[in-house]
Amino acid sequence: MMLPSFALARPRRLDEALALLAEDGASAYCGGTEILMAMKLGLLEPRLLVDLKHVPELRGVRVSGGELVVGATTTHRELAADPDVGRRLPLLRGVELRVGNARVRAQGSIGGNLCFAEPRSDVTTVLAALGASLVLASAAGRRRLSVGEFLLGGYETALEPGELLVEIVVPGLDRVRGVHLKQQHSERPSVSVVVVRDRADGSAALAVGAVGEVPYVLELASPAEADPEAVAAAVDPSDDLLGSVEYKRHLTEVLVRRALAAAGNEEAA
Ligand SMILES: Cc1cc2nc3c(=O)[nH]c(=O)nc-3n(C[C@H](O)[C@H](O)[C@H](O)COP(=O)(O)OP(=O)(O)OC[C@H]3O[C@@H](n4cnc5c(N)ncnc54)[C@H](O)[C@@H]3O)c2cc1C
């Protein structure tokens, strides 16, 4: 597999990056863990890759009020190592620590995970359960979408041409509690389940990722309301090398039951 030829730009400011991305055939590039493979396979043929890694506005983690604000180019490893994430949102740290392998965690970014919209993602699943919002920017201005509004399908997002994901805003610091369980036979999860409780408004949520094209999310007043059998019936698995539809529904039910029990809902165990 050979990489096709392309031009590479390394902007140092967000406005420069946005101007470059407005060009025909330009595509954003960060860690390259997805896009370079897609290019080698001939699935994507960008003329110009715009490397986002040197744009300071897109980097790092900060706390603002009770929210965590994560720059889109922050890598999984950086997020897992961040002291605020570790102390104030340990659920997210746990998910990030178990993404893929050491290479993917060191190179891959949270923004690349969301924007590639690969269905087998733990990161989109936990962000959906946490009620995170995504800030997008283009030359025309900024807008903010929920994870559900952003992920339109497998490999399909609401990003417009020339638009970038700038940051991810996660509410519920110091307050939200949760559990993440996944079943993984190969490099990516077959089923990923997250249960959160005590969100900023006191509500709970359950999200199931990797089985359907986008995470299935159930908003709840309390985890006790969730019925594992009903959740397994509601998800939309596909038959593939990771398992049959029946197998994935079964796994979903088992993991949902365990996650609810671990989240403190003894009745569902
Ligand atoms: C072997 C392997 C195992 C994995 N395992 C897991 C796992 O267990 N759990 C999990 O959740 N994920 C997993 N992943 C996915 C991994 O998290 C992503 O590959 C990684 O985060 C992508 O980030 P990147 O910076 O490399 O993206 P890139 O490859 O650089 O870009 C990916 C796509 O996003 C676009 N893009 C990137 N940044 C932006 C931005 N800021 N704005 C707009 N568009 C942007 C690019 O144009 C491209 O289309 C795995 C991946 C691999 C290869």
The ligand as an SDF file (V2000), in Angstrom:
LIG
                    3D

 53 58  0  0  0  0  0  0  0  0999 V2000
   -5.5740    0.3040   15.4710 C   0  0  0  0  0  0  0  0  0  0  0  0
   -6.5940    1.2930   15.9810 C   0  0  0  0  0  0  0  0  0  0  0  0
   -7.2830    1.0110   17.1540 C   0  0  0  0  0  0  0  0  0  0  0  0
   -8.2520    1.9190   17.6300 C   0  0  0  0  0  0  0  0  0  0  0  0
   -8.9280    1.6260   18.7770 N   0  0  0  0  0  0  0  0  0  0  0  0
   -9.8620    2.4880   19.2510 C   0  0  0  0  0  0  0  0  0  0  0  0
  -10.5800    2.2160   20.4600 C   0  0  0  0  0  0  0  0  0  0  0  0
  -10.3790    1.2010   21.1320 O   0  0  0  0  0  0  0  0  0  0  0  0
  -11.5140    3.1160   20.8560 N   0  0  0  0  0  0  0  0  0  0  0  0
  -11.7490    4.2760   20.1840 C   0  0  0  0  0  0  0  0  0  0  0  0
  -12.5930    5.0830   20.5920 O   0  0  0  0  0  0  0  0  0  0  0  0
  -11.0550    4.5720   19.0490 N   0  0  0  0  0  0  0  0  0  0  0  0
  -10.1370    3.7240   18.5820 C   0  0  0  0  0  0  0  0  0  0  0  0
   -9.4430    4.0170   17.4460 N   0  0  0  0  0  0  0  0  0  0  0  0
   -9.6860    5.2960   16.7620 C   0  0  0  0  0  0  0  0  0  0  0  0
   -8.6650    6.3610   17.1700 C   0  0  0  0  0  0  0  0  0  0  0  0
   -9.0760    6.9480   18.3460 O   0  0  0  0  0  0  0  0  0  0  0  0
   -8.6000    7.3750   16.0240 C   0  0  0  0  0  0  0  0  0  0  0  0
   -7.9550    6.7020   14.9600 O   0  0  0  0  0  0  0  0  0  0  0  0
   -7.8200    8.6430   16.3160 C   0  0  0  0  0  0  0  0  0  0  0  0
   -8.2750    9.3220   17.4570 O   0  0  0  0  0  0  0  0  0  0  0  0
   -7.9600    9.5800   15.1160 C   0  0  0  0  0  0  0  0  0  0  0  0
   -7.2550   10.7670   15.3820 O   0  0  0  0  0  0  0  0  0  0  0  0
   -6.1570   11.3310   14.3560 P   0  0  0  0  0  0  0  0  0  0  0  0
   -5.6940   12.5970   14.9560 O   0  0  0  0  0  0  0  0  0  0  0  0
   -5.1440   10.3130   14.0360 O   0  0  0  0  0  0  0  0  0  0  0  0
   -7.0890   11.5810   13.0810 O   0  0  0  0  0  0  0  0  0  0  0  0
   -6.6050   11.7620   11.5600 P   0  0  0  0  0  0  0  0  0  0  0  0
   -6.3640   10.4390   10.9600 O   0  0  0  0  0  0  0  0  0  0  0  0
   -5.5460   12.7810   11.4590 O   0  0  0  0  0  0  0  0  0  0  0  0
   -7.9600   12.3730   10.9640 O   0  0  0  0  0  0  0  0  0  0  0  0
   -9.1320   11.5920   10.9270 C   0  0  0  0  0  0  0  0  0  0  0  0
  -10.2390   12.3530   10.1770 C   0  0  0  0  0  0  0  0  0  0  0  0
  -10.7010   13.4640   10.9300 O   0  0  0  0  0  0  0  0  0  0  0  0
  -10.5060   14.6880   10.2130 C   0  0  0  0  0  0  0  0  0  0  0  0
  -10.0780   15.6380   11.2520 N   0  0  0  0  0  0  0  0  0  0  0  0
   -9.0920   15.4390   12.1720 C   0  0  0  0  0  0  0  0  0  0  0  0
   -9.1000   16.4620   13.0490 N   0  0  0  0  0  0  0  0  0  0  0  0
  -10.0920   17.3060   12.6520 C   0  0  0  0  0  0  0  0  0  0  0  0
  -10.5840   18.5410   13.1870 C   0  0  0  0  0  0  0  0  0  0  0  0
  -10.0970   19.1120   14.3000 N   0  0  0  0  0  0  0  0  0  0  0  0
  -11.6170   19.1540   12.5320 N   0  0  0  0  0  0  0  0  0  0  0  0
  -12.1370   18.5830   11.3980 C   0  0  0  0  0  0  0  0  0  0  0  0
  -11.7230   17.4270   10.8740 N   0  0  0  0  0  0  0  0  0  0  0  0
  -10.7090   16.7860   11.5130 C   0  0  0  0  0  0  0  0  0  0  0  0
   -9.4980   14.3920    9.1310 C   0  0  0  0  0  0  0  0  0  0  0  0
   -9.7190   15.1940    7.9970 O   0  0  0  0  0  0  0  0  0  0  0  0
   -9.7920   12.9190    8.8410 C   0  0  0  0  0  0  0  0  0  0  0  0
  -10.8830   12.8150    7.9450 O   0  0  0  0  0  0  0  0  0  0  0  0
   -8.4880    3.1270   16.9340 C   0  0  0  0  0  0  0  0  0  0  0  0
   -7.7750    3.4060   15.7660 C   0  0  0  0  0  0  0  0  0  0  0  0
   -6.8420    2.5150   15.2900 C   0  0  0  0  0  0  0  0  0  0  0  0
   -6.0800    2.8600   14.0240 C   0  0  0  0  0  0  0  0  0  0  0  0
  1  2  1  0
  2  3  1  0
  2 52  2  0
  3  4  2  0
  4  5  1  0
  4 50  1  0
  5  6  2  0
  6  7  1  0
  6 13  1  0
  7  8  2  0
  7  9  1  0
  9 10  1  0
 10 11  2  0
 10 12  1  0
 12 13  2  0
 13 14  1  0
 14 15  1  0
 14 50  1  0
 15 16  1  0
 16 17  1  0
 16 18  1  0
 18 19  1  0
 18 20  1  0
 20 21  1  0
 20 22  1  0
 22 23  1  0
 23 24  1  0
 24 25  2  0
 24 26  1  0
 24 27  1  0
 27 28  1  0
 28 29  2  0
 28 30  1  0
 28 31  1  0
 31 32  1  0
 32 33  1  0
 33 34  1  0
 33 48  1  0
 34 35  1  0
 35 36  1  0
 35 46  1  0
 36 37  1  0
 36 45  1  0
 37 38  2  0
 38 39  1  0
 39 40  1  0
 39 45  2  0
 40 41  1  0
 40 42  2  0
 42 43  1  0
 43 44  2  0
 44 45  1  0
 46 47  1  0
 46 48  1  0
 48 49  1  0
 50 51  2  0
 51 52  1  0
 52 53  1  0
M  END
$$$$
